[in-house]
Structures are given as C-alpha cells and as structure tokens.
Amino acid sequence: MTKDKLKALFALGSLVTVIGIILLFFSIKFGESLAHNWLVKRGGGSDTSTYLIIFEGYTNIFLSAGSILLVIGLATTIFVYYKILSIDE
C-alpha cells in the first residue's frame, strides 16, 4: 500500500474511533430519546416497567455499537500507524 492510502485509512480509523466514543458516552441520551419517541407513538400510555425495558434495550444497543466501533477503529488505527512507521524505515 502507498503511504497516501495508509494515511486515508488512518483517518478513517480515527473517525470510526471517535464515533464509537460518542456512542458510548451518549448512549443513555440516545436511548432515552428513542424510548421517549416509542412512548409518544403509543399515545403516552404504557407501564413503567415496560418503558424501562425499552429504555434499557435502546441504551444497550448504543453501548454495543459504540464498543464494536471503538475496538475496530482502535485496531485499524494502531495497525495503520505501525505500517506507516515500517514504510519510513
């Protein structure tokens, strides 16, 4: 691979890492927003325990997606950084 392609891949890996971090830190906010929208679509009438299950489900989805993206982004970034250093030698 050329150095320009590796730099582009490094930027992509960094972007995926940042998206993963955002999803992790704001998973509660995103989960709450989606659970609130679910409640509004049902007309505002729902049992509290059902709402909490929906809220936790949406929050867990964002936690899982954020964790996966963070790991993929960090692995890509570290691998590409190593490849860039080995090309310079």
Secondary structure, 3 states (H helix, E strand, C coil): CCHHHHHHHHHHHHHHHHHHHHHHHCHHHHHHHHHHHHHHHCCCCCCHHHHHHHHHHHHHHHHHHHHHHHHHHHHHHHHHHHHHHHHHC
